[in-house]
Amino acid sequence: MNTFEKIIKDYIESACKTDAVLAGKYEKSGKDIEGCCKYIKSEARKQAKNGCAVIADVEVFGWAFHYIQEDIKAPEKKEP
């Protein structure tokens, strides 16, 4: 697990301690942190201009929660 994945995992697991609904969806979703991070990176690429994007932490963590809570699949495409 790389540093980015660990940060996302720790943040989600911390939020699950105080949010029973999120915890239930996280547990039942069958989604993993690797897929979540692929989704986050794909969302960031959509905002990039000339190959560069600056994304606020709150938006990145929002994408993580959105991925867990909604019927979203991780991108199939291999990352560059």
N, C-alpha and C positions, 0 to 999 in steps of 0.2 A: 504494500500500500504506500503510495507516494504521499508527500506532505499535503497537497491539495485535497486528496481523498480523505486523509485523516482529519483535516480541519472540518470538512463537510460532515463526515461521520460523527465527530464529537459534537458538533453544533446540533445536528438532528437528534442525536441520542439525549443530549441535554434538554432540548425542547420537549422531547417525549416524556420526560420526568414530570413535567408540569401540564402537559396537554394530553389527556387520555384519548381524545379523538385522533390526534396525530399519531400517538403511539399505536392505537389499534390499526390504523391504516398502514403504518410503516410495517408492522408485524405481519399483517395479512396480505400486503401487496405483492410480496415475493420479489420486490425490487431490491437491487443491491446498490452499494455506493458507487461502484464502477460505472454502472448505467446512469446513475444520477449525475455523476461528474461529466459523462459524455453529453448528457442533455444540457447541462450548464454551459459547457464549451460550445455546443452547437448554437445555443441562444446568444452567446457572446459574439460568435462569428457573424451572426446576422446584423449585429450593431457595428461591426468593424467598418472603418473607412480606410482605404489604402492599406489593409492588413493590420490595422491597429484599433484597439478598443479599450476604453477606460470604463470599468463597470464598478459601481458602488457596492460595498459589501452587502448592504441591505437588499439590493436587487439580486445578487448572486444567491443569498440564502433564501430569498423569496422564490427563486426558480427551483431550488432544492425542495422546498415545501410543496410547491405546485406539482413537481414531478411525483412526489410521494402521494399526494392527495388526489390527483386526477388520473384518468385513464390515458397515460402517456407512456409510450415505449421509448427506450433508449435508441438513439440513432444506430443504424446498422453499419454505417460507413466507418472505416478505419480512420483514426486520427492521424494527421500528418506528423 
